[in-house]
Amino acid sequence: MDRDLLTKIPLFAKLPPEQLDELAGLMTRHEFKMSAPIFWVGDKGTDFFVVQSGRVTLSYPDEVGRDVTLADLGAGDFFGEISLLDGGPRSATARAQTDVVLMSLKRDDFMNFLNNRPMAAGYIVTVLGARQRDMLNKLRGVTNVNTVIAERATAWQRIADVIAAVSASQAFVLLHLVWFGGWMVLNAVRGPNAPDPYPFGLLTMIVSLEAIFLSIFVLISQNRAGEKDRIRADLDYQVNLKAQHEIMEILQRMDRLDRRLEDLASGLPATKATQSD
């Protein structure tokens, strides 16, 4: 494997050239045909992959079983780094989108490399710490979706929201009751000489025009409310998907722990129980 490909991976980017050459020598070439699965979500994680050519799709099943695409990877991209570090189950399904050539690094080989290269282990821990810090900073900078929508609203949209809110208020209804009642009483008292005698044609025209404009502003405001609801629903879906993912990982870890405890209780060696897992 070419050393330059490893230098594009943040986890290994600043390792000395001789250590990059050693890592490159530990990697194995794999070829997958288009649409072939590379691994499935929940599989035991033992390898780290680098895309040498072709494209790979990472996906995860939602609550109704449909695949949600998490990432679309091309040449130079990598995946499987979580399992490389903790040896846990795969957190997504990887599938070859086209004919693809991958280079893989086994976790055991990587751990042996770190045992023999303490300085490299220290650097990789530093990189992981920096990535964790960056993630926390991004989380601190997350803004409430309602605040973002309000900041991006145009003047026309703000006016529509105000008019829609006022027209739905109790004061607006009472004002119109007083206005309509007073108009009809005054014009009925003055009889044929009234500015708008019965059947109050002028009042009818004014009310019709007002109803047309109010309906337009209300529709604009409803469209904005529908957009807000859609964004909230998308965010809720993402949070629920993440929660489901985390719960599945916890259950899988508990299941592995339970099997190991059963094996130990049966008198089996711990190493054998680990291999069977």
C-alpha positions as CSV (number, residue, x, y, z in Angstrom):
1,M,0.0,0.0,0.0
2,D,1.2,3.5,-0.8
3,R,2.3,5.5,2.3
4,D,0.7,8.7,0.8
5,L,-2.7,7.1,1.3
6,L,-2.1,6.8,5.0
7,T,-1.0,10.4,5.4
8,K,-4.5,11.5,4.3
9,I,-6.0,9.7,7.4
10,P,-6.0,12.0,10.4
11,L,-5.3,9.1,12.8
12,F,-2.0,8.4,11.1
13,A,-1.2,11.6,9.3
14,K,1.7,12.8,11.5
15,L,3.4,9.5,12.2
16,P,7.1,9.2,11.0
17,P,7.6,7.8,7.5
18,E,9.2,4.6,8.8
19,Q,6.1,3.9,11.0
20,L,3.8,4.7,8.1
21,D,5.7,2.2,5.9
22,E,5.4,-0.4,8.7
23,L,1.6,0.2,8.9
24,A,1.3,0.0,5.1
25,G,3.1,-3.4,5.2
26,L,0.5,-4.7,7.7
27,M,-2.5,-3.8,5.4
28,T,-4.2,-6.4,3.2
29,R,-5.8,-5.8,-0.2
30,H,-9.5,-6.7,-0.7
31,E,-11.7,-6.5,-3.8
32,F,-15.5,-6.3,-3.6
33,K,-18.0,-6.3,-6.5
34,M,-20.7,-3.7,-6.9
35,S,-23.5,-4.0,-4.2
36,A,-21.5,-6.6,-2.3
37,P,-21.7,-6.2,1.5
38,I,-18.4,-5.5,3.3
39,F,-19.8,-6.0,6.7
40,W,-23.2,-5.7,8.5
41,V,-24.2,-3.6,11.4
42,G,-23.7,-5.5,14.6
43,D,-20.8,-7.7,13.2
44,K,-17.8,-8.1,15.3
45,G,-15.3,-5.3,14.4
46,T,-11.9,-6.5,13.6
47,D,-10.6,-4.5,10.7
48,F,-10.1,-0.9,9.7
49,F,-10.6,-0.1,6.0
50,V,-9.2,2.5,3.6
51,V,-10.8,3.0,0.1
52,Q,-8.2,2.7,-2.6
53,S,-10.6,2.9,-5.5
54,G,-14.3,2.8,-6.0
55,R,-17.1,4.0,-3.7
56,V,-18.5,2.6,-0.5
57,T,-21.8,3.4,1.2
58,L,-22.3,3.3,5.0
59,S,-25.9,2.9,6.1
60,Y,-28.0,2.1,9.1
61,P,-31.6,0.6,9.3
62,D,-34.3,2.9,10.7
63,E,-37.2,1.9,12.9
64,V,-39.1,0.5,9.9
65,G,-36.2,-1.4,8.4
66,R,-35.3,1.1,5.6
67,D,-31.6,1.9,5.1
68,V,-30.6,5.4,6.0
69,T,-27.4,6.5,4.3
70,L,-24.8,7.8,6.7
71,A,-21.9,8.4,4.4
72,D,-20.8,8.0,0.8
73,L,-17.0,7.3,0.7
74,G,-14.5,7.5,-2.2
75,A,-10.8,6.9,-2.8
76,G,-8.7,8.0,0.2
77,D,-11.6,7.8,2.7
78,F,-11.6,5.4,5.6
79,F,-14.1,3.7,7.8
80,G,-14.2,1.1,10.7
81,E,-11.9,3.2,12.9
82,I,-14.2,2.8,16.0
83,S,-14.0,-1.0,15.9
84,L,-10.2,-0.7,15.3
85,L,-9.9,1.1,18.6
86,D,-12.4,-0.6,20.9
87,G,-13.0,-3.9,19.1
88,G,-16.8,-3.5,19.5
89,P,-19.5,-4.4,17.0
90,R,-20.0,-2.5,13.8
91,S,-22.1,0.6,14.2
92,A,-23.2,0.6,10.5
93,T,-23.5,-1.5,7.4
94,A,-20.8,-1.0,4.7
95,R,-21.6,-1.9,1.1
96,A,-19.7,-1.5,-2.2
97,Q,-21.5,1.1,-4.3
98,T,-19.2,0.3,-7.3
99,D,-16.5,-2.3,-7.8
100,V,-14.1,-1.3,-5.0
101,V,-10.6,-2.0,-3.8
102,L,-10.0,-1.7,-0.1
103,M,-7.0,-1.9,2.2
104,S,-7.6,-3.4,5.6
105,L,-5.7,-3.3,8.9
106,K,-6.5,-5.9,11.5
107,R,-7.0,-4.8,15.1
108,D,-4.5,-7.3,16.5
109,D,-1.8,-6.1,14.1
110,F,-2.6,-2.5,15.0
111,M,-2.4,-3.2,18.8
112,N,0.9,-5.0,18.3
113,F,2.2,-2.0,16.4
114,L,1.2,0.3,19.2
115,N,2.8,-2.0,21.8
116,N,6.0,-1.8,20.0
117,R,5.7,2.0,19.2
118,P,4.7,3.8,22.5
119,M,5.3,7.2,20.9
120,A,2.9,6.4,18.1
121,A,0.3,5.3,20.7
122,G,0.7,8.6,22.5
123,Y,0.3,10.6,19.2
124,I,-2.9,8.6,18.3
125,V,-4.4,9.3,21.8
126,T,-3.6,13.0,21.3
127,V,-5.4,13.0,17.9
128,L,-8.5,11.2,19.5
129,G,-8.5,13.7,22.3
130,A,-8.4,16.6,19.8
131,R,-11.3,15.1,17.9
132,Q,-13.3,14.7,21.1
133,R,-12.6,18.3,22.1
134,D,-13.7,19.5,18.6
135,M,-16.9,17.5,18.9
136,L,-17.7,19.0,22.3
137,N,-17.1,22.5,20.9
138,K,-19.5,21.8,18.1
139,L,-22.1,20.6,20.5
140,R,-21.7,23.7,22.6
141,G,-22.3,25.8,19.5
142,V,-25.6,24.1,18.5
143,T,-28.3,26.6,18.3
144,N,-32.0,26.1,18.9
145,V,-33.8,25.5,15.6
146,N,-36.5,28.0,16.5
147,T,-33.9,30.7,17.0
148,V,-32.3,29.9,13.6
149,I,-35.6,30.0,11.8
150,A,-36.6,33.3,13.5
151,E,-33.2,34.9,12.5
152,R,-33.6,33.8,8.9
153,A,-37.2,35.0,8.5
154,T,-37.7,37.8,6.0
155,A,-39.6,41.0,6.8
156,W,-42.6,39.8,4.8
157,Q,-42.7,36.6,6.8
158,R,-42.5,38.5,10.1
159,I,-45.4,40.7,9.0
160,A,-47.5,37.7,8.0
161,D,-46.8,36.1,11.4
162,V,-47.8,39.2,13.3
163,I,-51.0,39.7,11.3
164,A,-52.0,36.0,11.6
165,A,-51.4,36.2,15.4
166,V,-53.4,39.4,15.8
167,S,-56.3,38.1,13.7
168,A,-56.6,35.0,15.9
169,S,-56.8,37.1,19.1
170,Q,-59.8,37.8,21.2
171,A,-59.4,41.6,20.9
172,F,-59.5,41.3,17.1
173,V,-62.9,39.5,17.3
174,L,-64.4,41.9,19.8
175,L,-63.2,44.9,17.7
176,H,-65.0,43.5,14.6
177,L,-68.2,42.8,16.6
178,V,-68.3,46.4,17.8
179,W,-67.4,47.7,14.3
180,F,-70.0,45.7,12.4
181,G,-72.7,46.3,15.0
182,G,-72.1,50.0,15.2
183,W,-71.9,50.3,11.4
184,M,-75.2,48.6,10.8
185,V,-77.0,50.4,13.7
186,L,-75.8,53.9,12.6
187,N,-76.7,53.3,8.9
188,A,-80.1,51.7,9.8
189,V,-81.0,54.7,12.0
190,R,-80.3,57.2,9.2
191,G,-82.4,55.3,6.7
192,P,-82.1,55.9,3.0
193,N,-79.8,58.9,3.5
194,A,-77.2,56.8,5.2
195,P,-73.7,56.4,3.6
196,D,-74.2,52.7,3.4
197,P,-77.9,51.9,3.6
198,Y,-79.3,48.3,4.0
199,P,-78.1,45.7,2.8
200,F,-74.8,47.4,3.6
201,G,-73.0,46.9,0.3
202,L,-69.9,49.0,1.3
203,L,-69.5,47.0,4.5
204,T,-69.8,43.7,2.6
205,M,-67.0,44.8,0.1
206,I,-64.7,46.0,3.0
207,V,-65.2,42.7,4.8
208,S,-64.6,40.6,1.7
209,L,-61.3,42.4,0.9
210,E,-60.2,42.1,4.5
211,A,-61.0,38.3,4.4
212,I,-59.0,37.9,1.2
213,F,-55.9,39.6,2.6
214,L,-56.2,37.9,6.0
215,S,-56.4,34.5,4.4
216,I,-53.2,35.2,2.4
217,F,-51.3,36.2,5.5
218,V,-52.7,33.2,7.5
219,L,-51.6,30.8,4.7
220,I,-48.1,32.3,4.7
221,S,-47.9,31.9,8.4
222,Q,-49.2,28.3,8.2
223,N,-46.6,27.5,5.6
224,R,-43.8,28.7,8.0
225,A,-45.3,26.7,10.8
226,G,-45.4,23.6,8.7
227,E,-41.7,24.1,7.8
228,K,-40.9,24.4,11.5
229,D,-42.8,21.3,12.3
230,R,-41.0,19.4,9.5
231,I,-37.6,20.5,10.8
232,R,-38.5,19.5,14.3
233,A,-39.7,16.1,13.1
234,D,-36.4,15.6,11.2
235,L,-34.5,16.5,14.3
236,D,-36.6,14.2,16.5
237,Y,-36.1,11.4,14.0
238,Q,-32.3,11.8,14.1
239,V,-32.3,11.9,17.9
240,N,-34.5,8.7,18.0
241,L,-32.3,7.0,15.5
242,K,-29.2,7.8,17.5
243,A,-30.9,6.6,20.7
244,Q,-31.9,3.4,19.1
245,H,-28.4,2.9,17.9
246,E,-26.9,3.5,21.4
247,I,-29.5,1.1,23.0
248,M,-28.7,-1.6,20.5
249,E,-25.0,-1.3,21.3
250,I,-25.7,-1.4,25.1
251,L,-27.8,-4.5,24.7
252,Q,-25.2,-6.2,22.5
253,R,-22.5,-5.5,25.1
254,M,-24.7,-6.8,27.9
255,D,-25.3,-9.9,25.9
256,R,-21.6,-10.5,25.3
257,L,-20.9,-9.9,29.0
258,D,-23.7,-12.3,30.0
259,R,-22.2,-15.0,27.7
260,R,-18.8,-14.5,29.1
261,L,-20.1,-14.8,32.7
262,E,-21.9,-18.0,31.8
263,D,-18.7,-19.4,30.3
264,L,-16.7,-18.5,33.4
265,A,-19.4,-20.0,35.6
266,S,-19.1,-23.2,33.6
267,G,-15.4,-23.4,34.2
268,L,-14.3,-22.4,30.7
269,P,-11.1,-20.4,30.3
270,A,-11.6,-16.7,29.7
271,T,-9.6,-16.7,26.6
272,K,-11.7,-19.4,25.0
273,A,-14.8,-17.6,25.9
274,T,-13.5,-14.4,24.3
275,Q,-12.7,-16.3,21.1
276,S,-16.1,-17.9,20.9
277,D,-17.6,-14.4,21.3
